[in-house]
């Protein structure tokens, strides 16, 4: 079972001001493509945010090349 502490593609951090910082960094890939696995993990993140809502949410990329390239066409 995936929990917020065992995510492979997302990292959720909270700062002292109550903001949540969500970083998308697809493991094992040079780009962030959406796959079934990344979306399943995103659902875990949304559940965690719903259980403890932040004052604000910043979503960012862990890749220097861009945010999201789209769907993984190989799935």
Secondary structure as UniProt FT lines:
FT   HELIX           4..6
FT   STRAND          10..14
FT   TURN            16..17
FT   STRAND          19..24
FT   TURN            27..28
FT   STRAND          33..34
FT   HELIX           36..51
FT   STRAND          56..61
FT   TURN            64..65
FT   STRAND          70..71
FT   TURN            73..74
//
